[in-house]
Amino acid sequence: VCSSDLLARQVVEVLGDGYNVSGEVLKGHDFYSRRWSITLNDCEVGWVGFGASSDSPRQQKQAQTIHANLYGTACTFARAGWREAMANKIDEWDAKITRCDLALDFFDGYAGGLDHAKATYIDGAFDVNGKRPDCNMVGDWINNKARSLYVGSREAGKQTNIYQKGDQLFGVEARSPWIRWELRYGSKLRVLPSQMLRDPDGFFAGAGDAHREALDRLSSDEGQPEVLPTQKKLAALTVEAEVFRNVTWLERVAAPSLAAAWRYLGDDGILALVTGRSLPRRLQRYAAQVPDAFCKVAQRFVSHGVCPSPVMA
């Protein structure tokens, strides 16, 4: 048995330095009436919900539970070993996992891409006990942009989304080769053991022939997957994508106004306008990683490719 505020604090302890619990109770999510917000650099990356949002029997039953929900950002930037520590906590709390997402990231793409994934579906590699799950193709399949292939369904508690992650994060203009296989398990028709957090590769491969082949491809293309290097690369690319979109917006939308201000106000005028400004909201959670990301993104926009020293406002 664990109180909601204690659960929130213990989740933060598992995630590591930089994570905090909100100082006050906030309005709830997902039919919980209230929540403790879990934050990273003052931006919500998860929450712990409690209390019923109505008097219905179903909501009153839910009110007897406490629910912890972590967003992808929380998992991406958590300390090394957090998954095993979280699995141990789940066992200690005798808790139930209601959803667990397992992902493979092909940062540099792979031969055949989504067309290969589609072909493996047609060939039956996603079949389970002789039955072919439903599929849904989303995005621009003619021009190879922002494509997703969904296999299975949320209702059945097992769905795989194979999609162009680079297009989602960087935008289609960047032509990023990054492809993600994301396997989403729900507890509606199955029990999700804590061991999924300790052995994500095994549970991913166990989902079927297509998943096993995808994991084998990742191993052969990049060597045996290692948790820490992969997590670091995912974190770096996530921040770089946010910075890239921010600079792209600056170039396409604000650049004429910025040029005019610089021309008629001069350096001092520009500095007066920007000094003391905080990071854009979407970048605040990545404050520590933003300088390196801007350095990498600058090389895409500035021909000389030199990254200036950051100006501390």
N, C-alpha and C positions, 0 to 999 in steps of 0.2 A: 504494500500500500504506500502511495506516495502522493503528497499534496502537489497542486499545480505549480506553485512557485518553486518548490523544491525540485520538481521534475525539470522545470525550465533551467534552473541553475546547474543541475547535473548534466543536462544536454550541452549547455555552454561549456562546462568543464571538459567534456569529451571532445568538443570541436576544437578547443585550444585558444591561444591568445588572440585578442582582438574581438572576440565574440562577447556579447553582453545581453542581459535581460532588461527589458524596458522598466523604468522606475514606477510605472503605474499600469493598472489593468486597463486594457483597451477593449473596444467592441469586438465580438467574436467573428469567426469565419466558419463556413461549412456547418451551419446550424448549431454551433456552440455559441452561447450568449456572450462569453467574455474570453479574452486571451491575454497571455503574456507574450510580448513580441521579442523574438530573438534577433539581435542586430549585429551587423558588421559595419564599422564606420558609420554608425547611426542610421543605416538602411536595413529594413527588415529582410531577413534571409530565412526566416522560419517563425514558428509560433507554437505555443502550447495552449490548447483550448479547453474550456470547462464550462459547465452550466448549460441548461436547456434554453432554447430560443422560443419555445412554445409549451403549451400544456398538453400536447398530444401524447398518447402512450409511447409512441416511438421516441419522441424527444425526451420524455422523462426517463426512458431506458438509457438513452445516450448520456443524459445528465449524470449517470452513475459512473461514467468513464472520464478519463483525462487523455487528451489526444496531442501527440507531438508530430509536427509536420515540418520537414526541412526542404527548402527549395534547392535547386541545383547549385546555386551560388554557394550556399553553406557547405555542401559536400566538396565542391571544387577547391575551396580555399582552406578547408579544415587541415589540421595538423596530420602528419604521417601517422598511421596506425589508428586513426579514428574509427574506422569500420569495425575492427576487432574489438575496440573498447566499447563501441555502441552495442555490438552483439552481446558482449558480456553484461552490459547494463540491462538489455532486454531480457536476458535470462534471469538476472537478479530480480527484476521487477515482475517476472512472470507475465510479461506484456505480449500483446498480439500485434503482429505486423499486418497492416491492412493493404499496403501497397509498397512495392519495391521495384525500382527501375534499374536495369543493368544495361550498360552501354559499351559499345566498341567504337573507338574513334579512329578512322583512317584519315589522318591529317593530310596526307599527300595523295589521297584517293587510292583506287585500286582498279585493276584491269576490268573493263566492262561496266563498272559502276552500277547505277540503278538498272540499266538494261540487263546486266547479268543477273541481278537480284530478281528481276521480273521473269527471266528465263528459268531460274531455279524454281520459282513458284509454279510455272507452267509444267516443269518436269516432275513436280511432286515432292520437292525437297522439304516443303513446309507441311506436308500431310502428316496427320496424327491418327494412328490406328486405322489407316486406310481412308480417312476422311479429310477432304481438302477444306481448310478454313476460308472464310470470305476474305476478299481483298478489295482495296480501294486505292485508286491512283489519283493523286492530287498534284496540281501545279502545271507548269508548261512543259509537257512531254514532247512537243514538237521542236521547241527551241532549246531544250535541255536547261531549263532554269527553274529554280525553286521547286524541285520535284520531291514528292514523297510517295512511298509505297507502303500502305498499311496492310498488314496480314493479321487476321484474327479480330477480336473485338474486346472492348472494355467489359461488355456485359458477361462475356465468357471468362473474364479474369486473366486473359493472356493475349496480348497484342504486341506485334513488332512493327515499329516504324523505321523504315530505312529512308533516309532523307539527306538532302544536300545541306549539311549544317553550315558550311561556309557561306552559302547564299543567304541563309537565315540570319547569320550574325554580321557578316561583312556587307551584305547586299549583293545582288546579282552582278553589279558592275565590276566587282573585284575579281570575279571569275575564280574564286577559291575552289580548290579540288577537294576540300574536306567533306567527307561523307561519314555519317554516323548510323550505326545499327543500335536501336534502342528497344530493348525488350521490357515490356511493362507487365508486371504480375500484380493481380489483385486477389483479395482473400475471399471473394464471393463464393467460389466453388472449390477452393483449395486452402490448405494451411501453408503459410509462408514461414519457414523456420529461420531462426536467427543465423543459422549456418550460411545463409545466402550472403551475408555480409562478410563472412570469413573466407568464402570460396566462390566469389562471383563468376570466375571463369568456368568452374565446374557446372554451376547452375545455368549459365548461359549456353554452354555446349550441350547440356542435357535437354534443352528446349526442342531439339530436332536436328536433322541432317544439315539444313541450311545454316543454322547457327553454328554448328560444329565446323562446317567448312569456312565460315566467316572468321571464326577464331583461329583456325589453322592458317588462313591467309594472313592474318595480322601477325602471327608468330613467324611465318616464313618471310614476310616483307620487312619486318622491323626487329626480328629476333624475338626471343621469348618475352612476352609483355612483363614489364616491371612496374609495380604500382607507383612508386615515387616519381621516376622520370616522366611517366605518362601523365600523372597528375600535375606536375610542374608545367609540362607543355600545354595541357588543357587550360590551366590557369592563365598562362602567358597569352595564348591565343584568344581567350575570352576577353581579356582586357584590351588586347590589340584591336579586336573587332569593334569594341565600343568606342575606342579612340578614333579608329578609322571612320566610323559612321559620323562621329562628331566633327572631324576635320572635313569630311565630304560635305556635310551640311554647311559648314563655314564657307567652303569654297563656292558652293552652288547658290547659297541663299544670302549669306551675310557679306561675302567678299566685296561687292560693289560699295556697300555702306562703309565697310572697314577701310577700303581704299580712299573713299572721299574724306573720311574722318582723318586719316593719316595725312592726306594731301593738305587739308586746310587747317587742321589742328596741330600737326607736327607730332614729334615723338613725345614731348611733354604732355600734350593734350591726350594722346592715346593712353599714356601711363596713368594720367589722372582718371580716365574712364574705367580702367581695368584694375587698378590697384585696390586690394582688399576684397576682390570678388572671390566667392567660393567656387569650387569645382561645379560643373553642371551636375544635376541630380543623378543622372545615370552613371556618372564616373565617381561619385563620392565613395561608394562602397569599395572602390579599387584604389583608394588614395595612395597607398604605398607602392603600387605597381604602375601607376600612371606615367611617371617620368620615363621609364624604360620603353613603355608602349608608344609614347609620343616620339621617342627617338627612332623607333622602327618605322612608324607610320610616316614620319617626316621624309624618309628616303623614297617614299612613293610619290610625294608631292613636290619635293625640292630637288632640282636636278643635280646639285652638287652632293646630295646625300650626306651632308654633315649635320650632326645633331648638336645644337647649341646647348650650353649649360642652362639648366632651368633657372628662371627668375623667381625668387622668393618674394611674393607680395606681402 
